Amino acid sequence: MKAWKLFLVDLEKKIGSSTVSKWLSSLKILKFDACNLYLEAENYFQAKWFEEHIRPILKKGFYNENFHKIKIHLSIKDSYQKPKTKEIKKQFTSETLQTYLTFSFFIASEKNLITLKLLKEAASSNTSSFNPIFLYGPKGSGKTHILQALAHKFTERNLNVFYVSAKTFTNHVVDAIRNSAMAEFRKTYRNLDVLIVDDAQIFSKKLATQEEFFHTFNTLHSMGKPIILSANSAPNMLDDIEPRLTSRFEWGISLYLEKLKKSDFKLVLKSQQSLLNLHLAAEIEKFIIDNFNNITSIKKALKTIALNEHLDDQKSLDANKIKNYLSPLILEEKEKDLDPEKIIQEVSIYFGLTSKDILGKSQTKECTFPRQFSMYLCRELLKMPFMKIGTIFQRDHSTVMTSIKSIKKELDNNKLDTFSALKQITKKLHIFS
Protein backbone atom coordinates (compact mmCIF):
# COMPACT_ATOMS: atom_id res chain seq x y z
CA MET A 1 0.00 0.00 0.00
CA LYS A 2 1.54 3.26 -1.17
CA ALA A 3 0.35 5.44 1.76
CA TRP A 4 1.85 3.00 4.32
CA LYS A 5 5.19 2.84 2.46
CA LEU A 6 5.35 6.63 2.26
CA PHE A 7 4.51 6.84 5.96
CA LEU A 8 7.42 4.50 6.81
CA VAL A 9 9.84 6.50 4.64
CA ASP A 10 8.74 9.70 6.40
CA LEU A 11 9.01 8.01 9.79
CA GLU A 12 12.63 7.02 9.13
CA LYS A 13 13.54 10.73 9.19
CA LYS A 14 12.07 11.06 12.66
CA ILE A 15 12.92 7.83 14.48
CA GLY A 16 15.71 6.38 12.36
CA SER A 17 15.83 3.70 9.65
CA SER A 18 17.09 1.04 12.08
CA THR A 19 14.05 1.50 14.36
CA VAL A 20 11.65 1.34 11.41
CA SER A 21 13.43 -1.75 10.06
CA LYS A 22 13.40 -3.51 13.42
CA TRP A 23 9.82 -2.80 14.49
CA LEU A 24 7.73 -1.89 11.43
CA SER A 25 9.13 -3.36 8.22
CA SER A 26 8.13 -6.90 9.23
CA LEU A 27 4.47 -5.95 9.81
CA LYS A 28 2.45 -7.96 7.31
CA ILE A 29 -0.23 -6.19 5.27
CA LEU A 30 -3.24 -8.51 5.37
CA LYS A 31 -5.60 -6.35 3.32
CA PHE A 32 -6.53 -2.74 2.69
CA ASP A 33 -9.18 -0.56 1.15
CA ALA A 34 -9.59 3.19 0.71
CA CYS A 35 -9.92 3.95 4.41
CA ASN A 36 -8.75 0.80 6.26
CA LEU A 37 -5.40 -0.94 6.55
CA TYR A 38 -5.12 -4.34 8.27
CA LEU A 39 -1.66 -5.22 9.63
CA GLU A 40 -0.36 -8.32 11.40
CA ALA A 41 2.41 -8.23 14.02
CA GLU A 42 4.78 -11.16 14.45
CA ASN A 43 4.44 -11.27 18.22
CA TYR A 44 3.08 -9.54 21.32
CA PHE A 45 6.17 -7.37 21.84
CA GLN A 46 5.99 -5.92 18.33
CA ALA A 47 2.27 -5.18 18.74
CA LYS A 48 2.85 -3.58 22.17
CA TRP A 49 5.65 -1.39 20.77
CA PHE A 50 3.43 -0.34 17.87
CA GLU A 51 0.56 0.65 20.17
CA GLU A 52 2.82 2.63 22.50
CA HIS A 53 4.98 4.43 19.92
CA ILE A 54 3.26 4.51 16.53
CA ARG A 55 -0.46 4.59 17.33
CA PRO A 56 -0.20 8.10 18.92
CA ILE A 57 1.47 9.38 15.74
CA LEU A 58 -1.19 7.81 13.53
CA LYS A 59 -3.97 9.35 15.60
CA LYS A 60 -2.73 12.77 14.54
CA GLY A 61 -3.55 11.89 10.95
CA PHE A 62 -2.74 9.13 8.46
CA TYR A 63 -4.23 9.91 5.07
CA ASN A 64 -4.57 8.30 1.64
CA GLU A 65 -3.79 10.08 -1.65
CA ASN A 66 -7.17 11.83 -1.51
CA PHE A 67 -6.48 13.04 2.05
CA HIS A 68 -9.11 10.76 3.58
CA LYS A 69 -8.11 9.43 6.97
CA ILE A 70 -7.02 5.77 7.05
CA LYS A 71 -7.77 3.61 10.08
CA ILE A 72 -5.17 0.98 10.98
CA HIS A 73 -6.25 -2.37 12.46
CA LEU A 74 -3.51 -4.44 14.11
CA SER A 75 -3.66 -8.14 14.99
CA ILE A 76 -1.04 -10.61 16.27
CA LYS A 77 0.01 -13.67 14.29
CA ASP A 78 -1.59 -16.94 15.47
CA SER A 79 -3.53 -15.10 18.18
CA TYR A 80 -7.11 -15.95 18.90
CA GLN A 81 -9.85 -14.79 21.20
CA LYS A 82 -11.10 -17.10 23.86
CA PRO A 83 -14.87 -17.44 23.89
CA LYS A 84 -16.44 -15.19 26.48
CA THR A 85 -18.10 -16.90 29.40
CA LYS A 86 -21.10 -15.27 30.92
CA GLU A 87 -20.44 -13.99 34.43
CA ILE A 88 -23.23 -14.80 36.83
CA LYS A 89 -22.13 -12.21 39.36
CA LYS A 90 -19.39 -9.58 39.27
CA GLN A 91 -16.59 -9.96 41.78
CA PHE A 92 -15.72 -6.62 43.45
CA THR A 93 -12.01 -6.64 44.16
CA SER A 94 -9.33 -4.15 45.05
CA GLU A 95 -6.89 -3.15 42.31
CA THR A 96 -3.48 -4.82 42.33
CA LEU A 97 -0.76 -2.80 44.06
CA GLN A 98 2.55 -2.28 42.26
CA THR A 99 5.36 -3.68 44.42
CA TYR A 100 7.71 -0.76 43.66
CA LEU A 101 5.23 2.00 44.58
CA THR A 102 6.34 2.27 48.18
CA PHE A 103 7.60 5.13 50.34
CA SER A 104 11.19 3.93 49.98
CA PHE A 105 11.03 4.59 46.21
CA PHE A 106 9.20 7.92 46.43
CA ILE A 107 11.29 11.01 45.67
CA ALA A 108 9.85 13.98 47.56
CA SER A 109 10.52 17.65 46.96
CA GLU A 110 11.44 19.76 49.99
CA LYS A 111 7.92 21.22 50.21
CA ASN A 112 6.39 17.73 50.22
CA LEU A 113 8.49 16.37 53.10
CA ILE A 114 6.09 17.48 55.86
CA THR A 115 3.14 15.99 53.96
CA LEU A 116 5.03 12.75 53.51
CA LYS A 117 5.87 12.56 57.22
CA LEU A 118 2.23 13.13 58.19
CA LEU A 119 1.04 10.40 55.81
CA LYS A 120 3.56 7.86 57.09
CA GLU A 121 2.43 8.55 60.65
CA ALA A 122 -1.23 8.13 59.62
CA ALA A 123 -0.49 4.75 58.04
CA SER A 124 1.37 3.55 61.14
CA SER A 125 -1.14 4.73 63.75
CA ASN A 126 -4.27 3.01 65.01
CA THR A 127 -6.02 6.34 65.32
CA SER A 128 -5.64 9.40 63.11
CA SER A 129 -6.64 12.97 63.86
CA PHE A 130 -7.65 13.44 60.23
CA ASN A 131 -10.32 11.52 58.36
CA PRO A 132 -10.58 11.69 55.43
CA ILE A 133 -7.16 12.57 54.04
CA PHE A 134 -7.50 14.30 50.69
CA LEU A 135 -4.42 14.64 48.45
CA TYR A 136 -4.50 16.96 45.47
CA GLY A 137 -2.02 18.27 42.93
CA PRO A 138 -1.14 18.30 39.22
CA LYS A 139 -0.49 15.25 37.09
CA GLY A 140 2.96 13.87 37.81
CA SER A 141 3.08 15.04 41.42
CA GLY A 142 3.07 11.44 42.71
CA LYS A 143 -0.48 11.07 44.04
CA THR A 144 -0.93 7.50 42.78
CA HIS A 145 2.50 6.50 44.08
CA ILE A 146 1.73 7.81 47.56
CA LEU A 147 -1.74 6.22 47.68
CA GLN A 148 -0.28 2.83 46.79
CA ALA A 149 2.54 3.35 49.29
CA LEU A 150 -0.10 4.01 51.96
CA ALA A 151 -2.00 0.89 50.88
CA HIS A 152 1.20 -1.16 51.30
CA LYS A 153 1.74 0.28 54.80
CA PHE A 154 -1.81 -0.46 55.94
CA THR A 155 -1.62 -3.97 54.43
CA GLU A 156 1.53 -4.69 56.45
CA ARG A 157 -0.63 -4.22 59.54
CA ASN A 158 -2.98 -7.00 58.33
CA LEU A 159 -5.83 -4.57 57.70
CA ASN A 160 -8.52 -5.09 55.08
CA VAL A 161 -7.35 -2.41 52.61
CA PHE A 162 -9.26 -1.60 49.42
CA TYR A 163 -7.44 0.49 46.79
CA VAL A 164 -9.31 1.56 43.62
CA SER A 165 -9.35 4.37 41.13
CA ALA A 166 -12.57 6.38 40.95
CA LYS A 167 -13.07 4.85 37.49
CA THR A 168 -12.99 1.33 38.94
CA PHE A 169 -15.41 2.33 41.72
CA THR A 170 -17.74 3.72 39.02
CA ASN A 171 -17.48 0.47 37.03
CA HIS A 172 -18.27 -1.50 40.17
CA VAL A 173 -21.42 0.56 40.70
CA VAL A 174 -22.51 0.06 37.08
CA ASP A 175 -21.82 -3.69 37.24
CA ALA A 176 -23.70 -3.99 40.51
CA ILE A 177 -26.75 -2.28 39.05
CA ARG A 178 -26.68 -4.33 35.82
CA ASN A 179 -26.18 -7.66 37.59
CA SER A 180 -28.57 -6.96 40.50
CA ALA A 181 -25.60 -7.25 42.86
CA MET A 182 -25.96 -4.10 44.97
CA ALA A 183 -26.09 -6.15 48.17
CA GLU A 184 -22.74 -7.75 47.35
CA PHE A 185 -21.30 -4.36 46.33
CA ARG A 186 -22.34 -2.71 49.60
CA LYS A 187 -21.15 -5.66 51.66
CA THR A 188 -17.72 -5.39 50.00
CA TYR A 189 -17.29 -1.63 50.34
CA ARG A 190 -18.87 -1.07 53.74
CA ASN A 191 -16.90 -3.74 55.63
CA LEU A 192 -13.40 -2.40 55.06
CA ASP A 193 -10.65 -1.27 57.41
CA VAL A 194 -9.26 1.26 54.92
CA LEU A 195 -10.66 2.70 51.68
CA ILE A 196 -8.28 4.44 49.25
CA VAL A 197 -9.67 6.08 46.09
CA ASP A 198 -7.52 7.65 43.36
CA ASP A 199 -8.63 10.40 40.90
CA ALA A 200 -11.84 11.45 42.66
CA GLN A 201 -12.46 14.09 39.96
CA ILE A 202 -13.69 11.22 37.76
CA PHE A 203 -16.89 11.16 39.87
CA SER A 204 -17.87 14.37 38.05
CA LYS A 205 -21.46 14.23 36.63
CA LYS A 206 -21.84 10.55 37.67
CA LEU A 207 -24.85 10.94 39.97
CA ALA A 208 -25.46 7.24 40.72
CA THR A 209 -21.78 6.76 41.58
CA GLN A 210 -21.77 9.85 43.81
CA GLU A 211 -24.87 8.57 45.60
CA GLU A 212 -23.24 5.22 46.38
CA PHE A 213 -19.94 6.78 47.38
CA PHE A 214 -21.77 9.20 49.69
CA HIS A 215 -23.35 6.34 51.63
CA THR A 216 -20.14 4.26 51.57
CA PHE A 217 -18.23 7.25 52.94
CA ASN A 218 -20.78 7.84 55.72
CA THR A 219 -20.75 4.18 56.80
CA LEU A 220 -16.96 3.89 56.99
CA HIS A 221 -16.46 7.34 58.54
CA SER A 222 -19.00 6.64 61.27
CA MET A 223 -16.98 3.54 62.22
CA GLY A 224 -13.73 5.53 62.29
CA LYS A 225 -12.28 3.69 59.28
CA PRO A 226 -9.61 5.68 57.38
CA ILE A 227 -10.66 7.08 54.00
CA ILE A 228 -7.94 8.48 51.72
CA LEU A 229 -8.62 10.17 48.39
CA SER A 230 -6.75 11.99 45.66
CA ALA A 231 -7.77 14.40 42.89
CA ASN A 232 -6.28 16.95 40.55
CA SER A 233 -7.71 19.87 42.52
CA ALA A 234 -8.87 20.78 46.03
CA PRO A 235 -12.33 19.52 47.15
CA ASN A 236 -14.00 22.94 46.75
CA MET A 237 -12.64 23.23 43.19
CA LEU A 238 -14.00 19.91 41.88
CA ASP A 239 -16.51 20.32 39.05
CA ASP A 240 -19.99 18.74 38.99
CA ILE A 241 -19.70 16.88 42.28
CA GLU A 242 -22.49 17.29 44.82
CA PRO A 243 -21.77 19.80 47.62
CA ARG A 244 -22.72 17.26 50.28
CA LEU A 245 -19.89 15.05 49.01
CA THR A 246 -17.23 17.75 48.60
CA SER A 247 -18.05 19.02 52.10
CA ARG A 248 -17.28 15.54 53.45
CA PHE A 249 -13.98 15.52 51.58
CA GLU A 250 -13.09 18.60 53.66
CA TRP A 251 -13.98 17.03 57.02
CA GLY A 252 -10.41 15.85 57.58
CA ILE A 253 -7.34 17.41 56.00
CA SER A 254 -6.49 18.43 52.44
CA LEU A 255 -2.83 18.19 51.44
CA TYR A 256 -1.29 19.70 48.31
CA LEU A 257 1.45 17.83 46.46
CA GLU A 258 3.74 19.84 44.19
CA LYS A 259 5.53 18.43 41.18
CA LEU A 260 9.24 17.79 41.36
CA LYS A 261 11.47 20.44 39.87
CA LYS A 262 13.72 19.69 36.89
CA SER A 263 16.67 19.68 39.28
CA ASP A 264 15.13 16.69 41.10
CA PHE A 265 14.72 14.55 37.97
CA LYS A 266 18.18 13.02 38.32
CA LEU A 267 17.14 11.48 41.65
CA VAL A 268 14.13 9.89 39.95
CA LEU A 269 16.36 8.58 37.16
CA LYS A 270 18.68 6.91 39.66
CA SER A 271 15.76 5.37 41.56
CA GLN A 272 14.08 4.01 38.40
CA GLN A 273 17.35 2.64 37.01
CA SER A 274 17.77 0.66 40.20
CA LEU A 275 14.28 -0.83 39.76
CA LEU A 276 14.89 -1.73 36.11
CA ASN A 277 18.49 -2.86 36.58
CA LEU A 278 19.79 -0.22 34.17
CA HIS A 279 23.08 1.65 34.33
CA LEU A 280 22.99 4.73 32.13
CA ALA A 281 25.92 7.00 31.37
CA ALA A 282 25.74 10.66 32.44
CA GLU A 283 25.36 11.66 28.77
CA ILE A 284 22.18 9.58 28.42
CA GLU A 285 20.77 10.81 31.73
CA LYS A 286 21.20 14.39 30.54
CA PHE A 287 19.62 13.51 27.17
CA ILE A 288 16.53 12.09 28.94
CA ILE A 289 16.17 15.06 31.30
CA ASP A 290 16.55 17.52 28.41
CA ASN A 291 13.86 15.82 26.30
CA PHE A 292 11.20 14.78 28.84
CA ASN A 293 9.36 17.29 31.00
CA ASN A 294 7.66 15.16 33.65
CA ILE A 295 8.21 12.10 35.83
CA THR A 296 5.65 9.96 33.98
CA SER A 297 7.43 10.51 30.66
CA ILE A 298 10.83 9.79 32.20
CA LYS A 299 9.58 6.49 33.63
CA LYS A 300 8.12 5.54 30.26
CA ALA A 301 11.43 6.37 28.56
CA LEU A 302 13.39 4.15 30.96
CA LYS A 303 10.92 1.27 30.52
CA THR A 304 11.30 1.62 26.74
CA ILE A 305 15.09 1.37 27.06
CA ALA A 306 14.79 -1.68 29.33
CA LEU A 307 12.35 -3.43 26.98
CA ASN A 308 14.47 -2.81 23.87
CA GLU A 309 17.67 -3.90 25.57
CA HIS A 310 15.94 -7.05 26.83
CA LEU A 311 14.76 -7.92 23.31
CA ASP A 312 18.19 -7.17 21.82
CA ASP A 313 19.96 -9.05 24.62
CA GLN A 314 22.57 -6.30 24.87
CA LYS A 315 25.22 -6.29 27.57
CA SER A 316 26.23 -2.67 27.01
CA LEU A 317 24.05 0.39 26.50
CA ASP A 318 25.04 2.23 23.33
CA ALA A 319 24.16 5.96 23.38
CA ASN A 320 23.09 6.16 19.73
CA LYS A 321 20.88 3.08 20.01
CA ILE A 322 19.20 4.47 23.12
CA LYS A 323 18.49 7.75 21.34
CA ASN A 324 16.87 5.76 18.52
CA TYR A 325 14.74 3.85 21.03
CA LEU A 326 13.50 7.13 22.48
CA SER A 327 12.89 9.01 19.22
CA PRO A 328 9.17 8.05 18.98
CA LEU A 329 8.60 9.10 22.59
CA ILE A 330 10.33 12.42 22.02
CA LEU A 331 8.12 13.03 18.99
CA GLU A 332 5.07 12.14 21.07
CA GLU A 333 6.24 14.52 23.80
CA LYS A 334 6.44 17.39 21.33
CA GLU A 335 2.95 16.65 20.00
CA LYS A 336 1.53 16.79 23.55
CA ASP A 337 2.37 20.49 23.55
CA LEU A 338 -0.10 21.15 20.72
CA ASP A 339 -2.94 23.47 21.79
CA PRO A 340 -5.57 25.76 20.18
CA GLU A 341 -3.29 28.78 20.48
CA LYS A 342 -0.55 27.12 18.39
CA ILE A 343 -3.08 25.97 15.80
CA ILE A 344 -4.54 29.48 15.44
CA GLN A 345 -1.04 30.96 15.24
CA GLU A 346 0.06 28.62 12.41
CA VAL A 347 -3.20 29.13 10.51
CA SER A 348 -2.88 32.90 10.79
CA ILE A 349 0.73 32.80 9.52
CA TYR A 350 -0.24 30.60 6.56
CA PHE A 351 -3.07 32.92 5.52
CA GLY A 352 -1.17 36.14 6.22
CA LEU A 353 -3.38 37.22 9.13
CA THR A 354 -3.04 37.75 12.85
CA SER A 355 -4.57 35.61 15.61
CA LYS A 356 -6.83 38.58 16.43
CA ASP A 357 -8.22 38.48 12.88
CA ILE A 358 -9.16 34.82 13.24
CA LEU A 359 -10.69 35.27 16.70
CA GLY A 360 -12.38 38.56 15.79
CA LYS A 361 -15.83 39.47 14.47
CA SER A 362 -14.98 40.11 10.81
CA GLN A 363 -17.20 38.23 8.34
CA THR A 364 -15.02 38.80 5.27
CA LYS A 365 -13.95 35.69 3.36
CA GLU A 366 -10.29 36.46 4.14
CA CYS A 367 -11.08 35.93 7.84
CA THR A 368 -13.99 33.46 7.88
CA PHE A 369 -12.23 30.66 5.96
CA PRO A 370 -9.08 30.65 8.17
CA ARG A 371 -11.40 30.80 11.20
CA GLN A 372 -13.35 27.77 9.98
CA PHE A 373 -10.09 26.00 9.18
CA SER A 374 -8.79 26.65 12.71
CA MET A 375 -12.01 25.22 14.19
CA TYR A 376 -11.65 22.15 11.97
CA LEU A 377 -8.07 21.52 13.14
CA CYS A 378 -9.03 21.99 16.81
CA ARG A 379 -11.67 19.31 16.32
CA GLU A 380 -9.56 16.90 14.26
CA LEU A 381 -6.20 17.22 16.01
CA LEU A 382 -7.22 17.93 19.60
CA LYS A 383 -10.63 16.15 19.63
CA MET A 384 -12.12 19.19 21.33
CA PRO A 385 -15.90 19.33 22.01
CA PHE A 386 -17.90 21.77 19.85
CA MET A 387 -18.87 23.79 22.93
CA LYS A 388 -15.25 24.28 23.96
CA ILE A 389 -14.24 25.32 20.44
CA GLY A 390 -17.15 27.76 20.46
CA THR A 391 -15.89 29.29 23.70
CA ILE A 392 -12.42 29.88 22.22
CA PHE A 393 -13.76 31.45 19.01
CA GLN A 394 -16.69 33.21 20.76
CA ARG A 395 -19.26 31.42 18.58
CA ASP A 396 -22.18 29.14 19.47
CA HIS A 397 -21.70 25.41 18.96
CA SER A 398 -24.03 25.30 15.91
CA THR A 399 -21.79 27.80 14.12
CA VAL A 400 -18.78 25.66 15.01
CA MET A 401 -20.46 22.52 13.65
CA THR A 402 -21.38 24.28 10.41
CA SER A 403 -17.84 25.64 9.99
CA ILE A 404 -16.23 22.24 10.51
CA LYS A 405 -18.73 20.61 8.16
CA SER A 406 -17.85 23.21 5.51
CA ILE A 407 -14.12 22.37 5.66
CA LYS A 408 -14.81 18.63 5.60
CA LYS A 409 -16.95 19.09 2.50
CA GLU A 410 -14.11 20.88 0.70
CA LEU A 411 -11.69 18.08 1.62
CA ASP A 412 -14.18 15.42 0.48
CA ASN A 413 -14.55 17.27 -2.82
CA ASN A 414 -10.76 17.23 -3.25
CA LYS A 415 -10.41 21.01 -3.30
CA LEU A 416 -6.71 21.59 -3.98
CA ASP A 417 -6.29 24.85 -2.00
CA THR A 418 -7.81 23.31 1.12
CA PHE A 419 -5.68 20.15 0.85
CA SER A 420 -2.56 22.26 0.40
CA ALA A 421 -3.41 24.32 3.49
CA LEU A 422 -4.03 21.14 5.52
CA LYS A 423 -0.71 19.59 4.53
CA GLN A 424 1.39 22.71 5.03
CA ILE A 425 -0.12 23.73 8.36
CA THR A 426 -0.04 20.23 9.87
CA LYS A 427 3.56 19.95 8.71
CA LYS A 428 4.39 23.13 10.62
CA LEU A 429 2.61 21.68 13.65
CA HIS A 430 4.81 18.53 13.31
CA ILE A 431 1.78 16.27 12.82
CA PHE A 432 3.20 14.79 9.64
CA SER A 433 5.60 15.88 6.91
N, C-alpha and C positions, 0 to 999 in steps of 0.2 A: 504494500500500500504506500503510495507516494507521500502522503501527508505524514505517516509515521516515520518513514525514512528521512524526510526533511527535518522532522522534529528531533531525531537522534543526531543528525549532523549538527543542528543548532545547539543541541545540548552538550555536545563535545566541547564547544567553545567555553561553556560555563563550568562543567564539572570534570572535564578531561576525557580524552579518548579511551584511556585505560579503564576508567570507571564505567563508561558506557559499554565497552567491550565485555567487561566482567559481569555486569549486572543486567544489561538490557539487550545486547545483541542476540543472546540465546533464547529470548522470549519467542515463542512460536505463534505465528498469526494463524488462528483457526479459521476465521472468516471475517468479512467486513462488508458493510454497505455504506450508503452515503453519510449516515450519522452514527454508526456503531462500529467499533473495532473490538474483536474478541481475541484476547491473548492468553497463552498458556505458559505458566512458570514451571521450571523444572522441579522445584522443591519449595518447601515452606519458607526457607530463609530468603530465597529470591523474591517470593511474593511479599514477605514482610518488609524487605528493603524497599521494594517498589511502592508499597502503600505509605511508608514513612517518608520517603524522599522524592518520589516522582508524582504521586497522586496530588500533593498540594500544588505543584507546578501546573499540572494539567487542569486543575480546577480554575485556574486563572484564565484559561482559554486555550483549547486545542481545536483548530478549525480545518475544514477541508478547503479545496481550491475555491469554492464559492463562499467561503467565510461562514459556513454553517458549523455550529459547534458539534464536535464528535465526542461521543461518550465511550469510554474504554471499560470493557468488562474483563476481569482477570480471574482465571481459574488456576488450579494446581494440578499438574500431571498425576494421573492415577488416583486423584482424590475422589471421595464420594461422600454423600450426606447420609448419615444414619437416619432411619425412619423415626419420626417424632412419636414419642409415646405420650399419651394423654395423662396429664397430672391430675390426680383425684383431688389433692389438696396442696396448696403452696406451703413450702417450708419457709418460715421466717427466721433467717439466720444473720448473725453479725458478719460484716465484711472481714476478709482475711487481713491480718496486720502484716506489714512488711517488716522482716526481722531487723533490717538496718535502720529503720526510722525510730531510733531511740535517742534519749537525751545525750548519750555519749558521742553521737555522731552529729549533733546539732551545733551549727556555728552561729553564735549569737553576737549581734552588734552590741556596743557598749550600752546603748539606751534600752536594749531588751534584757539586760542581765537581771534587773530587779524583777521583771515579769517572770523570767525563767525560774528564779529562786522561789517566788511565790507559788508557782505552779508545781514545782517539785515538792514543796512542803504540803500542798493540798493533796497530792497523790500519795503521800506517805502517812498522812494523818487520818485518824478515825473520824474526826469531826473537823469541818471546815467552817470558817466564819462567813464564807461567801458561797452562795448557791442561788442561781447558777453562776458559772464562770463563762463569760462571753468574750471570745477573742475576735478581733477584727483588724484588717489591714489589707494592703494591696496584694495582687497576685505575685507570688514569689517571695513573700515575707516569711514563709515557713509554717503557716497555720496547720496544714495537713500533717506535716512532720511532727509538730508539737502534740497535736491531738492523738496521733498514733503512739508517740512516746508516753503520753499520759495513760493510754489504754494498756501499754506494756506494764507500766508501773502498778496500776490497779490490779492487773491480772496476776502479777507476782504475789499479791496478797490474797490470792485464791478467791477473788470477788467475781461475781457474775457481771462481766463487763460487755456492753453492747456498743460496738462502733459502726456507724453507718454514715453515708453521705445523705444529705437531704433528698437527693434524687432517689436513692435506694429506699428511704422511708416512704417517699411518695409512691414508688412502685409497689411497696408492700401494702399500702392502703388500697391502691387500685386492685391488686390481686385479691386482697381480702374481700373486697366488695364483689368482684366478679365471681369468685369461687364460694361465696357465702361462708367465709372463714373469719368473720370479724371477731368471734369469740376467741379463736386461736391467736389472732393478731394481738388482741388486748391482753390475753394471758401472757404472751411473750414479752410485750413491751412494758407491762405494768408490774412485772415481778423481777425487776432487775436491781442490781446493787449500784451500777453506774451506767448512765446513758451518755454517749458522746456522739454529737451530730455535726458533720462538716458541711460548709456551704449553705447556711440557713437561708440565704437570699433566694435560693431556688424555690422556697415555699411561696414566693410571690404569685398572687392571683389564683393559687390552688386552694380553694375554699374548703373542700372536703378534707384535704391533707391538714390544713391549719386547724380545722375542728378536732381532728383526731390527735394532733400533736398537743393542742391545748389541754385536752383531758389527760393525755399521757403525762404531760408536764405536771399538772396539778396533783395527780396520783403519786408520782415519784417524789415531788417536792414536799408533799404533806408527810411523807415517811422519812424525810431527811436524806434521801438518796441523791448523791451528786449528779448534777446535769451540767455538761460542758458543751458549748456550741462555738462555732466559728462562722464568720461571714466577711464579705468584702467591705462592709461599712458598719458603723455603730448602730445599735438597735433603733434609735430614733430617726435614722436616715434610711432605713429599709423601705423599699417601695412596695405598695400593694400587699402589705401584711397587716392583719387586724390589730388595732391599738391594744386590745386586751392581751394579745400575745407579745407584742413588742414591750409592753409595760412589764410583763413577767421576765422578759430577757434582762431587764434592768434591775430586777430585785436584788441580784447579787453584786457582781463587780464586772465592769467592762474594761478589757485590757487591749491597748493598741500595740500592734507589732509593726515595726518599720522594716523596710527592705535593707538588706546588706548594701554597703557602699562598694564601689568598684575596687577599692583598696582591700576589701575583705575577701574578694573572689579567690585569691590565691589559697587562702585557708580552706575554702570549699573544694578547690581542685585537689589539694593534698588529701583531704578526707575521702573524697570520692575515688581517687586513685588507689587508696588503701583498700577500699571495698571491692574494687574491680581488678585488683592485682595488676595495676598498670604502673609504669615508671617512665614518666614523660620528661624530656629534656626541658630546660628553662626556655628555650626558643619556642617550643610547642606550647608551653603554658602561656607564654605571652601572646602567641598567635590566637589561642582560644579566648583569652580575656579581651583582646582587642576586637574580636569579631562577634562575641556573644554578650548580650546586654543584661541577662538575668540568670538566676541560679537554675531555673528549669531548663533553659537552653544549654547551659554548660553541662548539666547532668546528661542531657540527651546526646551532646557531642561526645562525651566520654564513653557512653554506652555504645555509640556508633563505632568508635575506635576499637573498643573491646570486642565487639561482634565481628568486625572485619578482620582483626588480627587473629581471632579464634578460627575463622573460616580459612584464612590464609596460612595458619599454623606458623606464624612468624616468631622468631626468637628475639629479634631486635626491631625497634620501632623507627622506621625511616621517616624523616620529616616530610619529604615530598609526598610520600604515600598517604600520610596522615592528612595532609592538606587536601589531597584528592578525595579522601573519605568524607571530609567535612564540607566540601564545596556545595553539595545540594542543600545542606543545612544552612550554610551562610546565605545562599540565594533565598531560601525560605525566610530567613531572619530579615533580610532586606524588604521582602514583600509584605511582611507583617506591618511595616511602617507606613504602608499605603493608607491614605485617608481622604475624605472628600476635598479637603483643602488642596492637597497635591493634585488631585484629578482636575479640579477647577483651574488651578494654576497652569497645568500643562495644556488644557484645552484652550485657555485664553491666549497662551503664547502661540499655539498653532494657528489660531484664527486672527491673530494680531489685535487682540483686545486686552482689557484688564479684567481682573477678578470682579471688580465692582460692576463692570458692564454686564457680566454674566449673571450676577446676583441682583442686578438692578431691575427697574420697572420697564425699561425700554421694550417696545414691541416691534422694533424694526427687524427685518430678516437677518441682518448682520449680527444681532444679539440673540434672537430667539432660537436659531438653529444651534449655535454653540451651547446655549442654556439647555436645550433638549438633549444634546449630545452628552453633556456633563451628567444630567439626570440618568441617562441610559447607562453610563459607565459606573455610576454609584450603585445602580441596581445590579448590573452584571458582575462587576468586580468585587464589590463589598457586600453584596446580598442584603442591602439595606431595605427596610420596610418603606412602602410608599409614603406613609405618614412622616417618617423621619426625614426622608428626602424633601418632602414638602416644607418641613420646618426650616431646613437649611436654605432652600431657595425662596422661602416666603410665598409658597403657592399651596393651594389645597390639593389633597391627594388625587382627586379626579384629573386635575391639570397635569400632575406628575404622570399618572397612568397613560393619559393621552399622548404626552410628549414621548414617553418611552416606546409606546406603540408605534408612533410616527417614525422613529429611528429604526426600529425593527423592520418596519415595512420597507424602508429604503434598502436595508441590508438584504432582505429577502428578494427584493427586485434587482439585486446586483448593481446598485447605483455606485459607479466607480469613485466619485468624489467622497462618498460616505465610507466606502471600504478603505480608501487611502487614508482618510482621517483616523479610522479605527486602528489601522496597522501602525501608523506613525506615532500616534499618541500612546498606544499601549507599549510600543517599543521604548519610548521615553520613560514610561513608568516601570520598565524592566519586567513587563508581564511576559512578553516573548519578543524575539527579534528575528 
